[in-house]
Amino acid sequence: MTIHTLPPAATPHLESRQQQRSVFRGRRRVEPIFYVFLVPALLLFTVVIVIPAVIGIFYSFTDYVGYGQWHFLGLQNYATLFTDPSIIGSYGFTLGFAVVTVVVAQVIALAFAVGLSRTIRFAGPLRTIFVIPMVVSGIVVAYVFNFLFSNSLPALATTLGFAPLEQSILGNPDLAWLSIVIVSAWQTIPGALLVYTAGLTSIPGDLYEASSIDGASSWKQFRSITLPLISGFILINTVLGVKGYLGAYDVIVGLTGGGPGTATRSVAMTIFSGFTGGDYAYQMANATIFFIVTVIISIIQLGVTRGRPVSL
């Protein structure tokens, strides 16, 4: 009886082919139904977002007013932006407002989330009440607070004899921005609260029990356990908050209309007013710069918070 065996050199070759076949078989084919959902979304995004953005960027190099003829200007619009006091002022207000509001909103939302995570009476109904502002339209909220700041608050201050608030802060160039911070934070705190609540419920209770046995105080537990373990949720809220505040428009329109004067005019308001005021190309250059600034801020946020060690 003759037994035929493979040469030693051919054995690894065979194993390699078998591995390739197993890998190929292990790969899942992309189901056609995925393309049914993906392709229309990509087409819609391209038609509604990408193409108008590219056209707008092109017109930012011209003197186009939104209709009619136009002439190519090169970088003239961009050069003018950096010397325009109204544009620089709108960027200063928008960035300052975004930083202050995101800090205020995140601190209050985290404090509420920590408080509601405790075993207290009526925690469920309180959570429901706190999320109500999130479902109300921003322009409606702005007009309601406009009435409060213009009428109710001055009347109450007059009754109490508190002179600084007897006049509406909406007409004070130095204080009008506070009303926008208050209303914007009031509206966005519920969303941040829900995110922080989800983060707090994901922390194992055993960690707090072990730290209590070791004698850690509540503040020590918050600083060494809670904050490190919800750092990802803080990042989410911060990025979303800054993104939303940079594009603030409806709240400002309903509260101050960008006034007094241009004291509370945001970049978004400046861009939209230019689109309807025959300044299309110039404000498209402004929108392009604003987009770049927003991307840079987002990259910095991710770079600062990425890779932080989680330590107890």
C-alpha positions in Angstrom: 0.0 0.0 0.0 1.5 3.3 -1.1 0.8 6.5 1.0 1.2 9.8 -0.8 2.1 12.7 1.3 2.5 16.4 0.5 6.0 17.8 0.4 6.9 19.7 3.5 7.2 23.0 1.5 3.6 22.7 0.2 2.0 22.4 3.7 2.3 26.1 4.7 1.0 27.0 1.3 -2.1 25.0 1.8 -2.7 26.4 5.3 -2.4 29.9 3.9 -5.1 29.2 1.2 -7.4 27.7 3.8 -7.0 30.7 6.0 -7.8 33.0 3.1 -10.9 31.0 2.3 -12.1 31.0 5.9 -11.6 34.8 6.1 -13.4 35.3 2.8 -16.3 33.2 4.0 -16.3 35.0 7.3 -16.9 38.3 5.6 -20.5 39.4 5.5 -21.8 40.7 2.3 -23.4 44.2 2.4 -27.1 43.8 2.1 -28.7 45.8 -0.7 -31.2 47.2 1.8 -28.4 49.2 3.4 -27.9 51.1 0.1 -31.6 51.8 -0.1 -31.3 53.8 3.1 -27.8 55.2 2.6 -27.9 56.5 -1.0 -31.0 58.7 -0.6 -29.6 60.2 2.6 -26.3 61.0 0.9 -28.0 62.5 -2.1 -30.2 64.6 0.1 -27.3 65.8 2.1 -25.3 66.6 -1.0 -28.2 68.5 -2.6 -29.3 70.4 0.5 -26.0 71.0 2.3 -22.9 70.4 0.2 -23.8 72.0 -3.1 -25.3 75.2 -1.6 -22.3 75.5 0.7 -19.8 75.2 -2.2 -21.9 77.7 -4.2 -21.9 80.1 -1.3 -18.2 79.8 -0.7 -17.7 80.6 -4.4 -19.9 83.7 -4.2 -17.9 84.9 -1.1 -15.1 85.8 -3.5 -17.4 88.1 -5.5 -19.7 91.2 -5.0 -22.9 89.1 -5.5 -25.9 90.7 -3.7 -28.2 87.6 -4.1 -29.4 88.3 -7.6 -28.3 89.8 -10.9 -24.7 90.1 -12.1 -21.6 89.8 -10.1 -17.9 90.5 -10.4 -14.9 88.5 -9.0 -13.2 90.3 -6.0 -10.7 87.7 -4.8 -10.0 88.0 -1.1 -11.3 91.5 -0.7 -14.4 90.4 1.3 -12.2 88.4 3.7 -9.7 91.2 4.2 -12.5 93.6 5.0 -14.0 91.2 7.6 -10.9 91.5 9.8 -11.1 95.3 10.0 -14.9 95.6 10.3 -15.8 96.7 13.9 -19.3 95.2 13.7 -18.1 91.8 12.6 -15.4 91.7 15.3 -17.9 92.8 17.9 -20.3 90.1 16.9 -17.6 87.4 17.2 -16.5 88.8 20.6 -20.1 88.7 21.9 -20.8 85.2 20.5 -17.7 83.6 21.9 -18.0 85.3 25.3 -21.7 84.4 25.5 -21.0 80.8 24.5 -18.2 80.3 27.2 -20.2 81.9 30.0 -23.5 80.0 29.2 -21.9 76.6 28.7 -20.2 76.9 32.1 -23.4 78.1 33.9 -25.6 75.5 32.2 -23.2 72.6 32.8 -22.6 73.4 36.5 -26.4 73.8 37.2 -27.3 70.7 35.2 -24.7 68.6 37.0 -25.8 69.8 40.4 -29.4 69.0 39.6 -28.4 65.5 38.2 -26.4 64.7 41.4 -29.2 65.9 43.6 -31.9 63.9 41.7 -29.8 60.8 41.7 -30.1 60.6 45.5 -33.0 58.8 47.1 -35.3 61.7 47.7 -39.1 62.1 47.7 -40.7 63.2 44.4 -37.5 62.6 42.4 -39.5 61.3 39.4 -41.9 64.3 39.2 -39.1 66.7 39.7 -37.2 65.2 36.7 -40.3 65.6 34.6 -40.7 69.3 35.6 -37.0 70.0 34.9 -37.2 68.8 31.3 -40.3 70.9 30.4 -38.2 73.8 29.1 -36.5 71.5 26.6 -39.8 70.9 24.7 -40.8 74.6 24.4 -39.9 76.6 21.3 -37.0 78.9 21.8 -38.7 81.9 20.3 -41.7 81.4 22.6 -39.5 81.2 25.7 -37.7 84.3 24.5 -40.9 86.4 24.2 -42.1 85.2 27.6 -38.9 86.2 29.3 -38.9 89.4 27.3 -42.2 90.3 29.1 -40.8 89.2 32.5 -37.6 91.3 32.1 -39.4 94.3 30.7 -42.4 94.4 33.0 -42.6 91.9 35.9 -39.0 92.2 37.1 -38.9 96.0 37.1 -42.2 96.2 38.9 -41.0 93.7 41.5 -37.7 95.6 41.9 -39.7 98.9 42.3 -41.8 97.4 45.0 -38.8 96.1 46.9 -36.9 99.3 46.4 -34.0 97.6 44.5 -32.9 100.4 42.2 -30.5 98.5 39.8 -33.4 96.4 38.4 -36.1 99.1 38.3 -35.3 99.6 34.7 -35.4 96.7 32.2 -32.0 95.1 31.7 -32.9 94.5 28.1 -32.3 98.2 27.5 -29.0 98.3 29.3 -26.0 97.7 26.9 -23.9 96.4 29.9 -26.6 94.0 31.2 -28.6 92.8 28.3 -26.3 89.9 27.6 -27.1 88.5 31.1 -30.7 88.0 30.0 -29.6 86.0 27.0 -27.3 83.8 29.2 -30.2 83.2 31.7 -32.7 82.2 29.0 -30.3 80.1 27.0 -29.1 78.2 30.1 -32.7 77.8 31.3 -33.6 76.2 28.0 -30.6 73.9 27.6 -30.2 72.7 31.2 -32.8 69.9 30.8 -31.0 68.2 27.9 -27.7 68.3 29.8 -29.5 67.1 32.9 -30.7 64.0 31.1 -27.2 63.2 29.8 -25.7 63.6 33.3 -28.5 61.4 34.8 -27.6 58.7 32.3 -23.9 59.0 33.2 -24.6 58.9 37.0 -26.8 55.8 36.7 -23.9 54.0 34.9 -21.6 54.3 37.9 -21.6 51.1 40.0 -22.9 51.7 43.5 -20.2 49.5 44.9 -17.6 52.2 44.3 -19.4 54.6 46.6 -19.9 51.9 49.3 -16.2 51.0 49.2 -15.1 54.6 49.4 -17.5 55.2 52.3 -16.0 52.3 54.2 -12.6 53.9 53.6 -13.9 57.2 55.1 -14.2 59.3 51.9 -16.4 62.3 52.3 -19.2 63.2 49.8 -17.0 65.8 48.2 -14.1 63.3 47.9 -16.4 60.8 46.3 -17.7 63.4 43.8 -14.2 64.6 42.9 -12.5 61.1 42.7 -15.3 58.9 41.5 -18.2 60.9 39.9 -16.3 63.4 37.9 -13.7 61.0 36.3 -16.4 58.5 35.4 -18.7 61.0 33.8 -16.0 62.9 32.0 -17.2 61.5 28.7 -20.7 62.8 29.4 -19.2 66.2 30.3 -17.5 66.2 27.0 -20.7 65.5 25.1 -22.6 68.2 26.9 -19.8 70.7 26.4 -19.4 70.1 22.7 -23.2 70.2 22.1 -23.6 73.3 24.3 -20.8 75.3 22.6 -22.1 74.3 19.1 -25.7 75.4 20.0 -24.6 78.7 21.7 -22.3 79.7 18.8 -25.3 79.5 16.5 -27.7 81.3 18.9 -30.3 83.2 17.0 -34.0 82.8 18.0 -33.5 83.6 21.7 -31.6 86.7 20.9 -34.2 87.9 18.4 -37.0 87.3 20.9 -35.2 89.0 23.8 -33.1 91.9 22.5 -33.2 91.8 18.7 -29.4 92.2 18.8 -29.7 95.5 20.8 -29.4 97.8 22.5 -27.7 99.0 19.3 -25.5 96.0 18.4 -24.5 95.1 21.9 -26.0 91.6 21.7 -25.8 90.9 18.0 -24.4 87.4 17.4 -22.6 86.2 14.4 -25.6 84.2 13.2 -27.8 87.4 13.4 -25.2 89.4 11.5 -25.0 86.7 8.7 -28.8 86.4 8.3 -29.4 90.1 8.3 -26.7 90.5 5.5 -28.4 87.8 3.4 -31.7 89.8 3.4 -30.0 93.2 3.2 -28.2 92.9 -0.1 -24.9 91.9 1.4 -24.9 88.3 0.4 -21.3 87.8 -0.7 -19.8 89.7 2.2 -21.8 87.7 4.7 -21.0 84.4 2.9 -17.4 85.2 3.5 -18.3 85.8 7.2 -20.2 82.5 7.3 -17.2 80.7 5.8 -14.9 82.2 8.5 -17.4 81.3 11.2 -17.5 77.7 10.0 -13.7 77.5 10.2 -13.8 79.0 13.7 -16.4 76.5 14.8 -14.4 73.6 13.5 -11.2 74.8 15.2 -13.1 75.2 18.5 -14.5 71.6 18.2 -11.0 70.2 17.4 -9.5 72.0 20.4 -12.3 70.7 22.7 -11.7 67.1 21.5 -7.9 67.5 21.9 -8.2 68.9 25.4 -10.5 66.2 26.7 -9.3 63.2 24.8 -7.1 60.6 26.5 -7.6 61.9 30.0 -6.9 59.0 32.5 -9.7 57.7 34.6 -8.5 57.4 38.2 -10.3 56.7 41.4 
